[in-house]
């Protein structure tokens, strides 16, 4: 589980770096809110 979550977060960050427009920022924030705090502690 841990590597999968880490890769997911990494890919999300890369998307923001490549496309720094408002839509992708909103998408990242939306996904970030779905991820449980427990998962964030693992990364």
C-alpha positions as CSV (number, residue, x, y, z in Angstrom):
1,X,0.0,0.0,0.0
2,X,2.7,2.4,1.0
3,X,4.6,2.5,-2.4
4,X,1.4,2.8,-4.3
5,X,0.3,5.9,-2.3
6,X,3.8,7.4,-2.6
7,X,3.8,7.0,-6.4
8,X,0.3,8.4,-6.6
9,X,1.3,11.5,-4.7
10,X,4.5,11.9,-6.7
11,X,2.6,11.7,-10.0
12,X,0.2,14.3,-8.8
13,X,3.0,16.6,-7.9
14,X,4.6,16.1,-11.3
15,X,1.3,17.0,-13.0
16,X,1.2,20.3,-11.1
17,X,4.8,21.1,-12.0
18,X,4.2,20.4,-15.7
19,X,0.8,22.2,-15.9
20,X,0.6,25.0,-13.4
21,X,-2.9,26.1,-14.4
22,X,-5.9,26.6,-12.1
23,X,-7.7,23.4,-13.2
24,X,-4.8,21.1,-12.3
25,X,-4.3,22.9,-9.0
26,X,-8.0,22.4,-8.1
27,X,-7.7,18.7,-9.2
28,X,-4.7,18.2,-7.0
29,X,-6.4,19.8,-4.0
30,X,-9.5,17.7,-4.6
31,X,-7.4,14.5,-4.7
32,X,-5.4,15.6,-1.7
33,X,-8.7,16.0,0.3
34,X,-9.7,12.4,-0.5
35,X,-6.4,10.9,0.8
36,X,-6.8,10.0,4.5
37,X,-4.3,11.7,6.9
38,X,-3.0,8.3,7.9
39,X,-1.7,7.7,4.3
40,X,0.0,11.1,4.3
41,X,2.0,10.1,7.4
42,X,3.4,7.1,5.6
43,X,5.1,9.2,2.9
